[in-house]
Amino acid sequence: MDKRKALKIGLYGLLGLALFLIILNFDLEIARFVNSFRNPLLDSIMLIVVKISTPVIVLIPAFFAFRKKKLRNWTISLLAAYLITLSIKLIVGRLRPFELGLNTMPGLIESKYSKWDFSFPSNHASTSLASFFFIPQGFRWAWAVISVIMMFSRIYFGLHYLSDLMAGALIGIGISYVMSKYADRFIEIKFLDRLKYRKAKK
């Protein structure tokens, strides 16, 4: 990587961190503002989005990741995003917005939310964007829009803060990039070459 590209990435990283810290200070106000738009029509639409979000996150990328190598790398990407996000949740233990008084639908409150499935970061955000670089390039913006709608529904019902979604999205997209670019090379060098070497010795 040349110095100019490294500097550009570093600058974007600093700007992203600054934006994240600003949003972190206004998280509850942002959540309340979005929550204030609740009405029966939007509730019905957003409820559908919440209910179908998990199968959509899994099934649509799985359709595109149909080749064996790609499917393997995508599966690892998805599981890694989930496990990393879950580990951070358990360490941070952040309460969800509805636990601090925001309106939500009783049917969306799960007992696990107050036991181990905490608010920060969002697993829906991390796992949806863990598939980003496995989606064909022509469909990536469509997938980004779908992911944003799913993430918005989580704020709308007081299930997440904006910073939860930003952190989850960063985890997911980072893992997706690494897995799509370097996984095959790593597996071939570390495992397949070693296996060939062992066979040659025999």
Secondary structure, DSSP 8 states (H G I E B T S, - for coil): --HHHHHHHHHHHHHHHHHHHHHHHTHHHHHHHHHTT--HHHHHHHHHHHHHHHHHHHHHHHHH--SHHHHHHHHHHHHHHHHHHHHHHHHH----GGGGT----GGG--GGGGTT--SSS-HHHHHHHTTGGGS-GGGHHHHHHHHHHHHHHHHHTTS--HHHHHHHHHHHHHHHHHHHHHHHHHHIIIIIHHHHHHHHH-
